[in-house]
Amino acid sequence: MSEQRQNCWECMKCGREPGGVNAKELGVCPASVDVVCDGTNKGKNAGRFCWAVAGTFCNGDVQGTLAQKFKSCLGCPFYKEVEEQEGRELTLLPPHPKKPDL
């Protein structure tokens, strides 16, 4: 993995990362602990892929599934920053799971 870039909790200063100032009261953000997405868009865990993770916060409100929140995420300043930094290398959506053989 190349250099790591600023993650959503660092940019948005939500304090919901493990050990963050709001983690005990509001819970740890799923993006900050999603190890499956580690390295996506050069972030730690899903820190630069938060729009694809259910249960993240936006302006103090818990967001739902990707389908429910994606449109609002496209207008997020952090999403726009990641999009600009990653350019054509941006991972926008998670890969579809493999369908079972029938």
N, C-alpha and C positions, 0 to 999 in steps of 0.2 A: 504494500500500500504506500502511496506517496504521502506527502505531508498531510497531517490532519488539519482541518479547518475548524472555524468556530461552529459550535453546535447550537441548536435552538435554545436550550436553557441558558447558554452563555449570552446569546444575543438578546433574547426576550426577557432575561433576568426574572424568570418565574419562581426560581428557588425550589423547584420540584425534583431536581436531580438527587440521587442518593446523598444524604447528609446536608441537603440544601435547607435554607431557612424556612421554607414552607412545606417540606416533605412530611414532617410529622403531622401537621394540621390538615393538609390537603391531599396527602399521599404522594408517592413517588410516581413521576410521569412514566408511562409505559415506553415512550421513545428513549428515555435515558437508560433503560435496562434491557432493551431488545437486542440481545447479542447476535441473533440471526442476521440482523441488518448491519452488523459492525463493518465499517469501511465503506458503506454505501455513500456515494457522493463525498467521499473523503472525511466522513464523520465518525464519531465514537458511537457505537451501537446504532440507534436510528436517529441520532441527533441532527442529521442532515437529510432525513427521510421521514420526518415527523408527520407529514401530510398523509402518509400511507399507513399510519398506526392508529387504531381505534383507542379512544379514551384520553387523548391529549387535551390540554387546555388551550383555549383561545380567549383572550380578554376576560379571564376569570371563569369561563364556562367550560365544562367538560364537553368535548366534541364526540360525536358518534362514530359510525363506521366510515370507511373511505368514501363510500357512495354518498353518505349524508353530509360529509364535511368538505369534500374536494373542491367544490366551487368557491367556498369562502377561503380555502387555503390558497387558491390561485391569486387572490388579492393580498395575501399576507406579505409584508415587507421582507420577512426572513426567507420565505419561499422565493421571492423575486431575486434576492441576493444570491441564494444557492443556484438558481437558474442561470443568472448572469455569470457566476464564477465557473460553473461546470460546463456551460455552453452545450455543445453537441454530445458531451459525455454524460449529461444529466440522466440519472435514473429516476424516472417519473413515477412508474407504477411497479408494484411487485410482480414477479413472474407468475403466470398462471400455474397452479399445481397440475401435475401430470394426471391425466384422466386414466382411470384403471382400464386395463384391457378387458374387453367383454367377450 
